[in-house]
Each structure stands twice: as structure tokens, then as C-alpha cells.
Amino acid sequence: RRCVSSVVQAIRNTAMRFAILMILLPTATAASSTLRRQPLMTARVPGGDLRESASRVGCSAAAAAATWSLSTSCGLDSVSASSLVGLGAGAALPAPLATAAFCGTFAGMSSRVVAPSALAAAALGGAAAAVLVALDASDTRVLKGYGGRLGAVAALAGLASIAASAELRAAGLLYQPSLAAAAAAPERLWRTVGATVLGSAATRLWARRLALLLLVGAGPVLASPRSGSSAATWRHALASRLSTPVASASVVGLGAAALFGADAALASSAFAGSFVAMSAPGKLQSTRSLVGAAALAGLAQVALSAVCVGAGGKLGAAAAVGVLLLRSLRAASAVVLFSRASRAGGGGS
């Protein structure tokens, strides 16, 4: 248990540094662009103009309000609400807008204390998308291709909202260490890690195989959209839509909410695992890497449970921390192995 506590403490420190980095980065990027007399908004923004950026902010704000309304007025849990809105966005919208909308759903998962109304949730979603647009438009590549990036941005908006409110700060929402201590209880910890790993594996399986298999089938005629069958073509198009990162994570989120029922904590952990699997193929190539990052994301959820209490997006932030930690550990181990190999080679010569 002492070992687990030390790991959780290390992840907590990493998460705090990560939050500070996410706060300072957009400001530093804007300042450097101003000093170089270069516009912050460049052709890297999808669509190449401010209208596309405004559309992303609008989609995010609308998705946040819809998610908040579903979870507070319609009786849905936050995971189901976010997944429903995300699935609709992933199936109906082009990728840039669907991504922005999914980011907004995480802001909409905030509690009523942090976002007391749908309008407040929409403001958080719009702010999160604005930060996302600024990051995409700048030269920085922080967390580009990392699963959980959208949630991390939404968590940043929630953190800023809590920090800006004297009432929320006085309520202790910025940091409550007792929550992390409760989450670090051995039985709960292993359940969290296990559900996170399960969610990541299910998302990758759905995206790579199940969506196509269930909707298209394995037959030679249905397996190809060039077979001339309009039904086959339609099903291939639908399978492609439902196997995108946004749709895949949303499908797994709905499945987790249905599977775990009243245990909202396990459903949330599985949902966090789906964000790990949203990483670009080059970030987590093997299944072992995926499982390792998901396990670290499970530990990160424990560490982040004490930070920004009630803010949405922390599941994604935990996923991003997990992927970042795994890649950092792999890079460090590669350096150590190279150093040992160099010493062995030098000794042999």
C-alpha cells in the first residue's frame, strides 16, 4: 500500500505540473507569436479562417449545454450523456466539428456547483474549444495525437472557472486530498485500473474490427463497398462513421454505462480508458503499450480525484497523463539501455 501511495503521489505531482503547463502554454504561444509579429491564427486551423474556428467553438458550446441538460434534467448519468452527444456528433459532423463537440461534452460533465446552468456549461465548452483552436493554430504540438487531449483542455477550462471564483475556492474545490486517499483504497484502486484497461481494449477492438464486422459482415459481397450493392455501400459508410475515435469512445461509454449500471465510478473509468485508445497510431502502437498507458491512466484518475472537484474533463486529463507517462518511461528506458550498450561496447574495445 505504501508503494501504491508513492506512485499515486508521483502521478499527482505530474498531473499538477501538467495542469500548470496547460495554463501557461496558450499564453506563451500567443506572446511569442506577437513578438515575432506573426498572426496566431494560421492556415493550420481547419478551414483556414476564423469562421471555421467559430463553428468549432459553437459546436463545443452547444454540446456542453446538451450534455449538461441531459445529465441534470433528463436523469442520465454524465457518461451516458456525454456518449450520446458524442455519438451523434461523430456520426453526423465532419471530424473537426465532431472533435470540438466531443470536447464540449466533457465540459458539460461538470457538476451543478461548477456549472450551475446550461449557459454556464456552454461557456465552459466554448472556452475549452477556444483553447483547442489556439493550440491547433499555433506552432506547438503539445499533446498532439495523445488520447485525452480534449478532456485535458476541458479540465483546463474547469480549473480556470474554479480558480476565478472565490466561492468555489473557499469551498475547497481546487484541492481535496481526502478524495485521493479514498480513491487510493486497494480494492477501489484495482477496480479503477481494471475498468480503465477494459475500456481502452474495448475501444480499440470496436474501432478496428467490431464496427465493421457488426454492420457490414464478413461475407465477400458485403465486405467490399465496390460490390455494387447500395446496402453494402451504406453500411460501409456507417461503419466508417462509427469507427472514428469520437464515435468509438462514445460507443464504449454507452456500453460501460449499461454494463456497470449504478456503479458510476467504474463506468467513468472505462470511459477514461476509451480516451487512451483515441491516441494516434504512432503513439501507442502495440496492445501492450495501450494496456500500460491505460493502467497509468487509472492511477492518474486517483491522483486527479482531489483536484478541481466537480470539473468536467478530468477523465480525459487522466488519459493524457497516462499516455504521456508511458511514453516518457519508454524514452527513459531506451536512454538507459543505449547507455548500457555504449558502456559495454566501450569496455569490449
C-alpha positions in Angstrom: 0.0 0.0 0.0 2.9 2.3 0.7 4.2 1.7 -2.8 0.9 2.4 -4.3 0.7 5.7 -2.3 4.1 6.8 -3.5 3.0 6.0 -7.1 -0.2 8.0 -6.7 1.8 10.9 -5.2 4.2 10.9 -8.1 1.3 10.9 -10.6 -0.4 13.7 -8.6 2.7 15.8 -8.9 2.9 15.1 -12.6 -0.7 16.0 -13.1 -0.3 19.3 -11.3 2.7 20.2 -13.5 0.7 19.1 -16.5 -2.2 21.4 -15.4 0.2 24.4 -14.9 1.7 23.7 -18.4 -1.7 23.7 -20.0 -2.5 27.0 -18.3 0.8 28.7 -19.4 1.2 27.2 -22.9 -1.5 29.2 -24.8 -0.4 32.4 -23.2 3.2 31.8 -24.0 2.4 30.8 -27.6 0.3 34.0 -28.1 3.1 36.1 -26.7 5.8 34.5 -28.9 3.6 35.0 -32.0 3.1 38.6 -31.1 6.8 39.2 -30.5 7.6 37.7 -33.9 4.8 39.8 -35.5 3.1 36.7 -36.8 -0.6 36.1 -36.6 -1.7 33.4 -34.1 -4.4 32.2 -36.3 -2.7 30.5 -39.3 -3.7 28.1 -42.0 -3.3 25.2 -39.5 -6.9 25.9 -38.3 -9.2 23.5 -40.2 -10.8 25.6 -43.0 -8.1 28.2 -42.8 -10.4 31.0 -41.5 -12.0 32.3 -38.3 -15.4 31.1 -39.4 -14.3 27.5 -39.1 -12.9 28.3 -35.7 -16.1 30.0 -34.6 -18.0 26.9 -35.8 -15.8 24.7 -33.6 -16.4 26.9 -30.6 -20.1 27.0 -31.3 -20.3 23.2 -31.6 -18.4 22.7 -28.4 -20.7 25.2 -26.5 -23.8 23.5 -27.9 -22.5 20.0 -27.0 -21.6 21.2 -23.5 -25.1 22.6 -22.9 -26.8 19.5 -24.3 -24.7 17.2 -22.2 -25.3 19.2 -19.1 -29.1 19.2 -19.8 -29.2 15.5 -20.4 -27.5 14.7 -17.1 -29.3 17.2 -14.9 -32.8 17.4 -16.4 -33.3 14.1 -18.1 -31.9 11.9 -15.4 -29.0 10.4 -17.4 -25.6 9.8 -15.8 -22.8 12.1 -17.1 -21.0 9.3 -19.0 -24.2 8.3 -20.9 -25.0 12.0 -21.6 -21.5 12.7 -23.0 -21.5 9.5 -25.0 -24.9 10.2 -26.6 -24.0 13.6 -27.7 -20.5 12.4 -28.8 -22.0 9.6 -30.8 -24.4 11.9 -32.6 -21.6 14.4 -33.4 -19.3 11.6 -34.5 -21.9 10.2 -36.9 -23.3 13.4 -38.3 -20.5 16.0 -38.3 -17.1 16.3 -40.1 -14.1 15.3 -38.0 -13.0 18.9 -36.8 -16.5 19.8 -35.6 -17.1 16.3 -34.1 -13.9 16.6 -32.2 -14.8 20.1 -30.9 -18.3 18.8 -29.9 -16.8 15.9 -28.0 -14.5 18.3 -26.2 -17.6 20.3 -25.2 -19.3 17.2 -23.8 -16.5 16.9 -21.3 -17.1 20.5 -20.1 -20.8 19.6 -19.9 -20.0 16.8 -17.4 -19.2 19.4 -14.8 -21.3 19.3 -11.6 -24.0 21.9 -10.9 -21.7 23.5 -8.4 -19.1 24.3 -11.1 -21.7 24.9 -13.9 -25.0 25.9 -12.3 -26.8 26.3 -15.6 -26.7 25.1 -19.2 -25.5 28.6 -20.2 -22.6 28.2 -17.7 -21.8 24.8 -19.2 -21.9 26.3 -22.7 -19.4 28.9 -21.6 -17.1 26.3 -20.3 -17.4 24.3 -23.6 -16.8 27.4 -25.7 -13.7 28.3 -23.6 -12.3 24.8 -24.0 -12.8 24.9 -27.7 -11.2 28.3 -27.9 -8.1 26.9 -26.2 -8.1 23.9 -28.5 -8.3 26.1 -31.6 -5.5 28.3 -30.3 -3.3 25.2 -29.7 -4.1 23.9 -33.2 -3.4 27.3 -34.8 -0.1 27.7 -33.1 3.3 26.1 -33.8 3.1 24.0 -30.7 2.4 20.3 -30.8 1.7 19.7 -27.1 -0.3 16.5 -26.7 -0.9 16.3 -30.4 -2.1 12.8 -31.1 -2.3 12.0 -27.4 -5.6 10.4 -26.2 -7.3 12.6 -23.6 -6.2 15.9 -25.1 -9.8 17.0 -25.5 -10.6 16.3 -21.9 -7.5 17.9 -20.7 -8.5 21.1 -22.4 -12.0 20.9 -20.9 -10.4 20.3 -17.5 -8.3 23.4 -18.0 -11.5 25.5 -18.6 -13.0 24.0 -15.4 -9.8 24.7 -13.4 -9.8 28.3 -14.6 -13.5 28.7 -13.7 -12.9 27.3 -10.2 -9.8 29.4 -9.6 -11.6 32.5 -10.7 -14.5 32.0 -8.2 -13.8 33.0 -4.6 -16.8 31.0 -3.5 -15.6 27.8 -5.2 -12.1 28.3 -3.9 -13.4 28.8 -0.4 -15.4 25.5 -0.8 -12.2 23.7 -1.3 -12.9 22.6 -4.9 -9.4 23.3 -6.1 -7.9 20.5 -3.9 -9.4 18.0 -1.5 -6.7 15.4 -0.5 -9.2 13.3 1.3 -10.8 12.3 -2.0 -7.5 10.9 -3.3 -7.0 9.0 -0.1 -10.4 7.3 -0.5 -9.8 6.6 -4.2 -6.4 5.0 -3.3 -8.0 2.3 -1.2 -6.7 -1.0 -2.6 -10.0 -2.5 -3.7 -11.2 0.6 -5.3 -7.8 1.3 -6.9 -7.6 -2.1 -8.7 -11.2 -1.7 -9.9 -10.4 1.7 -11.3 -7.3 0.4 -13.1 -9.1 -2.7 -14.4 -12.1 -0.8 -15.8 -9.8 1.7 -17.5 -7.8 -1.1 -19.2 -11.1 -2.8 -20.2 -12.4 0.4 -21.7 -9.2 1.0 -23.7 -9.2 -2.5 -25.1 -12.9 -2.4 -26.0 -12.4 0.9 -27.8 -9.5 -0.4 -29.9 -11.4 -3.6 -30.7 -14.5 -1.7 -31.7 -12.6 0.8 -33.9 -10.6 -1.9 -35.7 -12.9 -4.8 -36.0 -16.3 -4.9 -34.3 -17.9 -1.9 -36.0 -17.1 -3.2 -39.5 -18.0 -6.8 -38.6 -21.3 -6.0 -37.0 -22.6 -3.5 -39.6 -21.0 -4.9 -42.7 -20.5 -8.6 -42.1 -17.7 -11.0 -43.1 -19.1 -12.1 -46.4 -17.2 -11.4 -49.6 -20.0 -9.4 -51.1 -20.7 -7.3 -48.0 -17.0 -6.9 -47.3 -16.4 -4.5 -50.2 -18.2 -1.2 -50.9 -17.3 -1.7 -54.6 -19.6 -4.7 -54.9 -22.3 -2.6 -56.4 -24.8 -3.1 -53.6 -26.2 0.2 -52.3 -26.9 -1.5 -49.0 -23.3 -2.6 -48.7 -22.0 0.8 -49.5 -24.3 2.4 -47.0 -23.3 0.0 -44.3 -19.6 0.6 -45.0 -20.2 4.3 -44.8 -22.0 3.9 -41.4 -19.3 1.6 -40.1 -16.6 4.1 -41.1 -18.5 6.8 -39.2 -19.0 4.7 -36.1 -15.3 3.6 -36.0 -13.9 7.1 -35.8 -12.1 7.9 -32.5 -15.0 10.1 -31.3 -17.7 7.6 -32.2 -15.7 4.6 -30.9 -15.2 6.2 -27.5 -18.9 7.2 -27.4 -20.0 3.6 -28.1 -17.8 2.2 -25.4 -19.0 4.9 -23.0 -22.6 3.9 -23.6 -21.7 0.2 -23.2 -19.8 0.9 -20.0 -22.8 2.8 -18.6 -25.1 0.0 -19.4 -22.7 -2.7 -18.2 -21.8 -1.2 -14.8 -25.3 0.2 -14.2 -25.4 2.0 -10.8 -21.6 1.9 -10.4 -20.9 5.3 -12.0 -17.2 5.2 -10.9 -16.5 2.1 -12.9 -18.3 3.4 -16.0 -16.3 6.6 -15.7 -13.0 4.7 -15.5 -14.0 2.6 -18.6 -14.8 5.9 -20.4 -11.4 7.2 -19.4 -9.8 4.1 -20.9 -11.6 4.8 -24.2 -9.8 8.1 -24.4 -6.4 6.4 -24.1 -7.3 4.3 -27.2 -8.1 7.6 -29.1 -4.3 8.2 -29.3 -2.8 8.4 -32.8 -1.5 5.0 -34.0 2.1 6.2 -33.7 1.7 7.0 -30.0 0.5 3.6 -28.8 1.3 1.1 -31.5 1.1 -2.2 -29.6 -1.6 -3.7 -27.4 1.0 -3.8 -24.5 1.6 -0.1 -24.8 -2.2 0.5 -24.8 -2.7 -1.6 -21.7 0.3 0.1 -19.9 -1.0 3.6 -20.7 -4.5 2.6 -19.6 -3.1 1.3 -16.3 -1.2 4.5 -15.7 -4.4 6.5 -16.6 -6.2 4.5 -13.9 -3.6 5.6 -11.3 -3.8 9.1 -12.7 -7.6 9.2 -12.0 -6.9 8.5 -8.3 -4.4 11.4 -8.2 -6.7 13.8 -10.1 -9.7 12.9 -8.0 -8.6 15.5 -5.4 -8.0 18.3 -8.0 -10.7 20.5 -9.5 -13.5 18.7 -7.7 -16.7 18.7 -9.9 -15.0 19.9 -13.0 -15.5 18.0 -16.3 -12.7 16.7 -18.4 -10.6 15.1 -15.7 -11.1 11.6 -17.2 -9.5 12.9 -20.4 -6.8 14.6 -18.4 -6.0 11.3 -16.6 -5.9 9.5 -20.0 -3.4 12.1 -21.3 -1.3 11.8 -18.2 -1.3 8.0 -18.7 -0.1 8.2 -22.3 2.4 10.9 -21.5 3.9 8.9 -18.6 4.1 5.7 -20.6 5.9 7.4 -23.5 8.2 9.2 -21.0 9.1 5.9 -19.3 9.7 4.2 -22.6 12.0 7.0 -23.7 13.9 6.9 -20.4 14.3 3.2 -20.6 15.6 3.5 -24.1 18.2 6.0 -23.0 19.3 3.7 -20.1 19.6 0.7 -22.5 21.6 2.7 -25.0 23.9 4.0 -22.3 24.5 0.5 -21.0 25.1 -0.8 -24.5 27.6 2.0 -25.1 29.4 1.2 -22.0 29.6 -2.4 -22.8 30.8 -1.7 -26.3 33.5 0.7 -24.9 34.6 -1.9 -22.4 34.9 -4.6 -25.1 37.0 -2.4 -27.3 
